[in-house]
């Protein structure tokens, strides 16, 4: 399954790296592609990953999830 995550607060490549690391640590997420310009992330999952699990990955970061869409 693919999901698009809209993220506020990403401003630089270092931000993108932190977001990618945070999402990669979530069980079930197999790939993470960050689009820094348009402020979204595409994740692919091997199992169902809840929106809550995705949002929890951002709890320790300074970024906010503003929306999640299934692609």
N, C-alpha and C positions, 0 to 999 in steps of 0.2 A: 504494500500500500504506500502511496505517496501522499505527503501532506505539505502544504505551503503554510509557513508560519510568518506572519507579519510582525516585525520587531522594531520598536522605537529605541533609540539610543546608540545605535551603531554608527560610528563616525569615521573609523579608520581600519586599516588592515589588522591592527592589534585587536580591535573590537571583534572583528570577524573571526579571528583566531580563538578568542575566548568563547564566543558563541558556539563555534564548531566543537571545541573541547567539551563544553557543557552538555551539548546535545549528544555527542558521541558516547558520553558516559551513561546515557539512558538505556536500560535493557530493552532490546528489540529494535533499536535504531541501527540500521546497517550502513547508511551513508548520509552525509550532510553536505549540501551545496549552498554556500552563502552568497547572496547577491547584495553586495554592500551599497551599490548605487541606488537600487530600488527598495532597499531595507526589508528584504525577505529572505527566508531560508527554505529550501526544499529538502525534506528528509524522506528516506525510504526506510520502511520497516519490514522486519521478518515476521512480526507478530503484531497483534493489536497493541498500540501504545495510546494510552488515554491522554486527553488534553491536560488533565491534572498533572500527569507525570512530566509532560513537556514543560508546563509552566513551572513546576518545581525545580527543573534544571536551571531556570533563570533566577531563582530565589537568591542565590549567592552572587549574582552578577548585577550590573547596573543597567540592565536592559529590560524592556517591558514587552511582553507578548500582547499585541493588540488584536490579533485574530488568527484563527487556524482554519484552513480550508482543506477538504479532501480533494485530491486531484484524480 
